[in-house]
Amino acid sequence: MNIVLVQASPYLGVSSTAYNGYAQALSEIGQHVSVICVASDKTNVQSDVKTIAGVDVYEWNGRIASKYSFGMMKFRQYCKAVLTELDNKRKIDVCQIKAFPNTGIFILPPLSRPHIKYCLDVRSCAIRNRFNFILSKITIKLQSKFFDHTFVLGEDLKNLLFGAGKVDQAISAINLGVNTSNYKIKHYSELDSPTVANKIKFVYVGAMGNKRNVIDFVKAFLRVRLENSQISLSLVGSGAQVAAIQHLAEKLNVSDAINYIGSVPHERIPHILADCDVGVAYVPNTPEFADQPPTKTIEYMAAGLVVLATDTAGNRQFVSSGKNGFLHGDSEEDSFLAIKKLVETEFISPDRIKQLSLAASETAKVFDYKSIAKNELQPIYKALLMDRND
């Protein structure tokens, strides 16, 4: 098959992490794959196309100030031109477009090319308030009418947008993926009791804006840190709460407990996780975040970390509490109790940590991008092409 993926963001960029893996995975299972995207480095675009791990990447060297800017309209025109060019060279079978405003109306080439099967890929929706949610839901449903098939990230988001229990062959839930080959699993069997409890490295990867409210988890962590000086927390990412977190650690005289790494290229994440023990998948249990499966959670599991996650619908897609990680409430007190129990109960047994680590890594294999491409995407693509009249 000749497959084209479209996204209004850089290929391999952090903001598109959950979407990037499909392209390479489809290429690895024998499909011809192209990606149309926005260039990440505007000053270093040598040509319109480059090949990355078997994927032909077409980059638009422009700037999108916002979803509704003139830049977005110019990017749509670029996509239309490239799609037409690619289809003239070799018939496109499937074009999968990551949802953004007016996708169906402005990107689709002339209907004189009905042999192309178009798929919409929905990663999230706006849930900041009821008005935005209703508008986003209507817009996504409207966009889906222009496509042959719609993929939605996770069953919970699919039910939220299109209704629970509704059976529609043109709408499918697709799993969030991870490239497990990028991660080196920790070998806890090499640690001898009780030294495993002496130094435990926690890590949080993700945004730290006010809506994420990560500071509640940090407050809980520092309370435990005052009782146990052998635990530390690395923070990877950025956001409005970083300064408040650092100030809090200074105020409590435990600045050495927080290692602020900041934002890094995504390819560095596996190396950072390799030096940690516990992956913090803190997500506030609010409508805006609860249903979305967090990328950080499945990446922690791929690295074989013990996962400490808030009990949200998105985290429950991966974590079975007590088996491959632990779930807890999103309040400061719930986080405190969960951290304290983990440090004082679970980490005194190397065998228990090894068991949790292996279970986490086994779970990650189910969500490997290649598995998703082969067992979820490819069968639907083939079914769409069966009724095509070339």
N, C-alpha and C positions, 0 to 999 in steps of 0.2 A: 504494500500500500504506500501511496504518497500522501504524507500527513503534514499539515501546516498548523502550528500553534501560534496564536497571537496574544500579546500582552502589552499593555500600555505602561511598561516598567522595564528596567534592565534585565536581561537574561543573566541569571546567576546573581542578581541583586538580592539583598537581604529582604526587601519588601515582597519579593516574589518567591521566597524560599520554598513554600509549600507547593508551588506550581512548577518550579524549575525541573524537578526530577523526572517528570513524565517524558520529556523530550528525549533525554539520554536513554532512559529505560526502553522506550519504544524503538530507538535506534539499535539498542543492544539485542533486541529480539528479532531483528531483521527488517524493520520498516525504514523507509526513507523519510527523514524528518527534517523540516525547516522551521525556524522560529522567526517571527517578525516582532521586533521589540524596540524600545527606546534605548539609545546608547547611554552607558553609564559614565563614560569619560568622553565628553564632547570634543576634547582637544586631541584625542588619540585615535580617531576613527580613520583608518587608512583606506578603507574601501567599504562599499555597501554591504559586503558579505564576508564572513569568515567562518571557518569550521572549528567547532569546539566539541571534542569527544564524539566525532561522527555526526554532529548536528550542524546543518548550515544555518548560520545566524545572520539575519538581515537587520541592521541597526539604523534607526532614524536618528540623525544627528541634530536633534532639536530639543527644545525645552517645553515641558508641560507645567505651567505655573499652577494650575488647578484642574479639576475634572471638567470644568465648564469653560476653560480658556480657549483662546484662538489656537494655541499650540495643540490642544487635543483634536481640534478639527483638522489641522494640518497632518497630524499623525494618522488620522483616519484616511485621509487622501493618499498618504504614503502606503498604507496597508493595502488599499484598493489597487494601487498601481503595481505593487509587488505581487499580490495574489494573481493579478491578470498576467503578469510576466511569467510567473512560475507555472501557471496553468497552460500557457501557450507552449512552454518548453516540454512539459510533461503533465498530463492530466492529474489534477489534484483529486484525491479520493475523499479525504476528510479535512475540514478546517475547523479547529477547536479554538474558540475565542474566550479568553478570560473576561468576565463581565465587567463592563464599565459603562457610564451613561450613554444611552442611545446606540449601543453596539449594533443591534439589528438593523437600525435605520441607515446608519452612515457607513458601516464597513462593508456590508455585503456587496459583492460585485453584481453586475447585471444578471437578471434571472435567465438570461439566454444560456447560462452555464449550469443547468439543473443537475448535471452529473456530480457536482460537488455536494457532499453532505456536510451540513454545518452543525456544529455542536457548541452550545453555550456552557461555559464553566463558571459556576457561581461559588465564590469562596466565602462570602459573608453578606450581611445586609446591615443597613443603618438601624440601630435600636436605641439611639440616644434619648429619644422621647417618642411618645405614641404617634405624633404626627409624622416624624421622619420615618418611623418603622412602617406605617401604612403606605406612605409615598414610595419607600424603597420596595416594599412588597409588590405594589402595583406595577412599578417600573420593571422589576425583574420578571414578573409574570407576563407583562406585555412583550418584553424582549424575547422571552422563550417562544412566543408565537411565531417568530421569524426563523426559528431553528428546527432542524430535524430531530435533535435530541438535546436534552439539558442534563448536565451533571451538576450535582450539588454536593458540597463538601460535608459529608456525614449525614446519617439518618435523622438526627435531631434537627439540623438546619433545614433539611428537606421537608420534614413535617411542619416546621414553623412557617415555612414559606408557602407550601402547597397543600397543607392539611394532613393531619395524622390519619393513617389508614387508607389514604386515597391511592388507588392503583392506577397508574398511568405509565404505559410502556415507553412513553417518550421522555420520562423523567427518571433518573437513577441517582442514588446516593453513591458517592465515590469516597474511598478512604483517603485520609491524609497519609502521605508516604515518607519514607526515610531511606537514604542510601546506606545500608548497613555496612557496606564494604569500606566506608570512610572512617569507621569507628573501631578503635582497638579496645576490646573488652578487658576489664580489670581482672586480675588473678588474685582473688582474696584468699585462695588456699595457701598462698605464700606467707600470709600473716599469721602469727601465733598469738593465741590468747594469753594475757589480756591486752597486749599492745594495740590491738585494733581499736580499743576505746580511748587510747591516749591522745590521738590526733585525728580528728574527723574534719574533712574539708567539704563544706557545703558550697554549692554554686547555684546562682540564679542567672538565667539568660533571658533577656527580653526587655521590653519597654518599661520605663519607670516613671511614667506620667502620673498625674494626680488620679485619673480614672482607674488606673491599675492598682493603686493603693498598696504597693509593695511594702511601704513603710510599716504597715501593721504587722507583716511577717517579720520584718527586721527588728521591731520593738520586742516581739516575742523571742526572737533569736538572741538578742542581747541580754534579755532577762536570764536565759539559760546560760549564756556566756559568763555572766557574773558568778554563776555557781560552778562552771566548768571551763577553765582557761584553755583547754586543749581543743576547742572547736573554733573554726573560722568560716567566714562567708565571703566568697568572691562574687562580685556583681559585674555582669557583662551586658552592656547596653547603656542607654542614656534616658534622660527625662527630667521633669521638673522636681521630682522628689529626691534626686541624688544629693543635692546640697543639704537638705533636711536630714537625710540619713547620715551623712558624714558629720554633721553638727551634733546629732544625737550620740554617735559613737564617741566623739570628743568630750561631750558633756558627761558621759558615764565613765570616761577615762579608759575606754576599751577600743581606741582607734585601730590598734593592731588586729582587732577581730574582723575588720572589714577590709577586703582587698578590692578596691574599685578599679576594674580593668577598662571600662568604657566600651564604646562601640568598636567592633572589629569586623573585618571581612568574614563572611560565613565560613570560608575554608579553614579558618583558625579555630572554629568552635570544637571540632573533634580533638585537637591537641590540648585545648584548655580542659575539656571534660576528662581526658585521660589522666589528669593529675588530681581529680576530685573523687569524692566518695558518695555524696548525696546530691541528687538533682532536685532543686526546689521548683515545683510546678505550681507556683502560687498564681491563681486566677480568681479575681473577685466573683462571687456567685451572684452576678447581676445580669439582667436581660441582655446587656450589650456584649458580654463575654462568655456567659455560662455554656451556651450551646456549641460554641466553636471548639473543635479539637485543637489543643495547643501543639505547635511544632516542637516546642522545647521538651514536652513530655516524652514523645516518641524518640527524640534524639538522645535524651538521657538514658532511655532504655536500651537503645542501640549500643551505647557506650558501656552498658552493664552497671550503671549507677543504681543505688537504692533511691527510689523516687518517693518524694514526700509531696503530695499533690492535694490541692483543695478539692472538695467533693462536688464537682460540677459535672454536668452531662458530658461536656467535652472530654474531661479527664477520665471519666468512667469508661469511655470507649477503649482506653488502653489499660487502666489500672484496676486490678482486682485486689482490694485492700487485704494485706496480710499474706498475699501470694506472690505478687511481683512488684509490690510497692505499698504505700500507705495513703489513705485518704483522710482528710480532716476538714472541719469547718473553716470558713474564711475569716473568723474573728481573731483578734489578737490572742485572746485566752485559749481558743481552740488550737491555734498555731503553737502557743507556748506548751500546752500539754502534749501535743504531738511530737514536738522537737525533744522535749524532756524524756518522753517514753522511748523514742528512737535511740537517743544517746545512752540512756541508763539501762535499757532493757535489751534492745535488739543488737546493739554494737558490742556487747560483751561476748558474743558467740561468733567466732570466725565461720563456723559451719552454717549458721543462720544467714550471715551476710552473703556467703557464697551461694546459698540456695536462692536468696532474693535476686542476686545479680544474674544468675543463670536464667531464672524465670523471666526476668525483664528482657534479657537479650533474645530469648526464644520468642517472646511476644513481638519484639521489633521485627523479627524475620517475617512474620505474617504481613507486616505493613511495608515490606521492602518495595521500592518503586518498581522493580522488575516484575515482582509478583502481581502488583496492581495492574501494570501495563498488560501482562499476559492474561490475567484471569478476570479483569474488570473492564479495561478499555477495549482491548482487541476484539473480544466477542461482540461487543455492541457495535463497533465499527463494521465488522463483517456482516452483522445482521442488517445494518443500514444500507450496505452496498448490494445486498442480495436482490432488492427490488428496484435497483437502478437500471435504467435503459440507456446504455451507451450508444 
